[in-house]
């Protein structure tokens, strides 16, 4: 396996948190991992990017220029990621904040209403975990159990937060497992 994952959104959306979850879960499973967070000096609401490379072999490049997987939590992330994606890659889009569709036909796109699903859970701050769950349902780069083990360790002093995050992760995963025809979760593939 060799996956180059790009994550992007506004500061405060938890982009770096899900990047760290992916990285630490990958280490737990014995993969080679590279985690590169990137954020400016902006306050909450500025742009945040994160790259995670997961591989079964040594990783030679620090930066990702052609992601195999991406999560776009906002429109700016979609604009940045879509043209750069490798063919046959997967792009998860937060449909709650990004109404536009992917124009490329050589990549898969999952349109998950992450903010709306998080709001139904009663916590708007967990949309990142909804998106991560949708990603893992479509491309299981790490197991859900590894993500939950890492999250449990990170949030060991806040059981309530862990439980909400777990519900959000499961909500995104379950949403993405729905009937393919009814939700049109992956578009652009024949």
C-alpha positions as CSV (number, residue, x, y, z in Angstrom):
1,X,0.0,0.0,0.0
2,X,1.1,3.5,-0.7
3,X,-1.5,6.3,-0.1
4,X,-0.8,10.0,-0.3
5,X,-3.6,11.8,1.6
6,X,-4.3,15.5,1.4
7,X,-6.7,17.1,3.9
8,X,-7.9,20.7,3.8
9,X,-10.4,23.1,5.3
10,X,-10.8,26.1,7.6
11,X,-9.0,26.4,10.9
12,X,-11.2,25.0,13.6
13,X,-12.7,22.2,11.4
14,X,-10.4,19.6,12.9
15,X,-8.3,18.9,9.7
16,X,-5.1,18.5,11.7
17,X,-6.8,16.2,14.2
18,X,-8.0,13.8,11.6
19,X,-4.6,13.9,9.9
20,X,-3.0,13.0,13.2
21,X,-5.5,10.2,13.8
22,X,-4.7,8.7,10.4
23,X,-0.9,9.0,11.0
24,X,-1.0,7.4,14.5
25,X,-3.4,4.7,13.5
26,X,-1.1,3.9,10.6
27,X,1.9,3.6,13.0
28,X,-0.2,1.4,15.2
29,X,-0.8,-0.9,12.3
30,X,3.0,-1.0,11.4
31,X,3.0,1.2,8.3
32,X,5.6,3.8,7.4
33,X,4.0,7.3,7.9
34,X,4.7,10.9,7.2
35,X,2.5,13.6,8.7
36,X,3.0,17.2,7.5
37,X,0.6,19.8,9.0
38,X,0.5,23.2,7.4
39,X,-1.3,26.3,8.7
40,X,-0.6,30.0,8.5
41,X,-0.5,32.5,11.3
42,X,-4.3,33.1,10.9
43,X,-6.6,32.7,13.7
44,X,-9.6,30.2,13.7
45,X,-11.1,30.3,10.3
46,X,-7.9,30.6,8.2
47,X,-6.9,27.9,5.8
48,X,-5.4,24.7,7.1
49,X,-3.8,21.9,5.1
50,X,-2.4,18.5,6.2
51,X,-0.7,15.7,4.3
52,X,-0.4,12.2,5.5
53,X,1.5,9.5,3.5
54,X,0.9,5.9,4.5
55,X,3.1,3.2,3.0
56,X,4.3,-0.3,3.4
57,X,7.7,0.8,2.1
58,X,10.1,3.7,3.0
59,X,8.7,7.1,2.1
60,X,11.0,9.1,-0.1
61,X,9.1,12.4,-0.6
62,X,8.1,14.9,2.1
63,X,5.5,16.6,0.1
64,X,2.4,15.4,-1.7
65,X,1.8,16.9,-5.1
66,X,-0.5,14.2,-6.6
67,X,-2.8,12.9,-3.8
68,X,-4.4,9.5,-4.1
69,X,-7.0,10.5,-1.4
70,X,-8.2,13.8,-0.3
71,X,-10.8,15.3,2.0
72,X,-12.1,18.8,1.0
73,X,-13.9,20.4,4.0
74,X,-14.4,23.7,2.1
75,X,-14.6,25.1,-1.4
76,X,-11.0,26.3,-1.4
77,X,-9.7,22.8,-0.6
78,X,-11.8,21.4,-3.4
79,X,-10.3,24.0,-5.8
80,X,-6.8,23.0,-4.7
81,X,-7.1,19.3,-4.6
82,X,-9.3,18.3,-7.6
83,X,-6.8,19.3,-10.4
84,X,-3.9,17.7,-8.5
85,X,-5.5,14.3,-7.8
86,X,-4.0,11.2,-9.5
87,X,-6.4,9.3,-11.8
88,X,-8.4,6.6,-9.9
89,X,-8.0,8.6,-6.7
90,X,-10.8,9.3,-4.1
91,X,-12.0,12.8,-3.2
92,X,-14.3,13.2,-0.2
93,X,-16.2,16.5,-0.3
94,X,-18.1,18.2,2.6
95,X,-21.3,18.7,0.7
96,X,-22.7,20.9,3.5
97,X,-20.2,23.6,2.6
98,X,-19.2,22.8,-0.9
99,X,-22.2,22.7,-3.3
100,X,-20.2,22.3,-6.5
101,X,-19.4,18.9,-8.0
102,X,-16.2,17.4,-9.3
103,X,-15.7,17.9,-13.0
104,X,-13.1,15.2,-13.5
105,X,-14.4,11.8,-14.7
106,X,-11.2,9.9,-13.8
107,X,-11.5,10.2,-10.0
108,X,-14.1,9.0,-7.5
109,X,-16.0,11.6,-5.5
110,X,-17.9,11.0,-2.2
111,X,-20.3,13.9,-1.4
112,X,-21.0,13.6,2.3
113,X,-23.1,16.3,4.1
114,X,-20.6,16.3,7.0
115,X,-21.8,19.4,8.8
116,X,-25.5,18.4,8.5
117,X,-24.8,14.9,9.9
118,X,-22.7,16.4,12.7
119,X,-25.6,18.8,13.5
120,X,-28.0,15.8,13.7
121,X,-25.7,14.4,16.3
122,X,-25.9,17.6,18.3
123,X,-22.3,18.8,17.8
124,X,-21.3,20.8,14.8
125,X,-17.6,20.4,15.7
126,X,-17.4,16.7,14.6
127,X,-18.0,17.2,10.9
128,X,-14.3,16.2,10.4
129,X,-14.9,12.8,11.9
130,X,-18.0,12.3,9.8
131,X,-15.9,13.0,6.7
132,X,-13.1,10.6,7.9
133,X,-15.7,7.9,8.5
134,X,-17.0,8.3,4.9
135,X,-13.4,8.1,3.6
136,X,-12.7,4.9,5.6
137,X,-15.9,3.3,4.3
138,X,-14.8,3.9,0.7
139,X,-11.0,3.4,1.1
140,X,-10.0,1.6,4.3
141,X,-6.4,2.8,4.6
142,X,-6.5,2.0,8.3
143,X,-9.0,0.1,10.3
144,X,-11.8,1.8,12.3
145,X,-10.6,0.0,15.4
146,X,-7.1,1.5,15.0
147,X,-8.6,5.0,14.6
148,X,-10.8,4.4,17.7
149,X,-7.8,3.1,19.7
150,X,-5.7,6.2,18.9
151,X,-8.7,8.5,19.6
152,X,-9.3,6.8,22.9
153,X,-5.7,7.4,23.9
154,X,-5.7,11.0,22.8
155,X,-9.0,11.8,24.6
156,X,-8.5,9.5,27.6
157,X,-9.3,12.4,30.0
158,X,-12.4,13.4,28.1
159,X,-14.7,10.4,27.7
160,X,-17.7,12.5,26.6
161,X,-15.6,14.0,23.7
162,X,-14.4,10.5,22.8
163,X,-17.9,9.2,22.7
164,X,-19.2,12.1,20.5
165,X,-16.2,11.7,18.1
166,X,-16.9,7.9,17.9
167,X,-20.6,8.5,17.1
168,X,-19.5,11.0,14.4
169,X,-17.0,8.6,12.9
170,X,-19.5,5.8,12.8
171,X,-22.2,8.1,11.4
172,X,-20.0,9.0,8.4
173,X,-19.0,5.4,7.9
174,X,-22.7,4.2,8.0
175,X,-23.8,7.1,5.8
176,X,-21.2,6.1,3.1
177,X,-22.4,2.4,3.3
178,X,-25.9,3.3,2.2
179,X,-27.4,2.1,-1.0
180,X,-25.1,3.3,-3.8
181,X,-27.9,4.2,-6.2
182,X,-29.9,6.2,-3.7
183,X,-27.1,8.5,-2.4
184,X,-24.9,8.5,-5.5
185,X,-21.9,8.5,-3.1
186,X,-19.3,7.9,-5.8
187,X,-19.6,9.8,-9.0
188,X,-17.3,10.0,-12.0
189,X,-16.5,6.3,-12.1
190,X,-18.0,4.0,-14.7
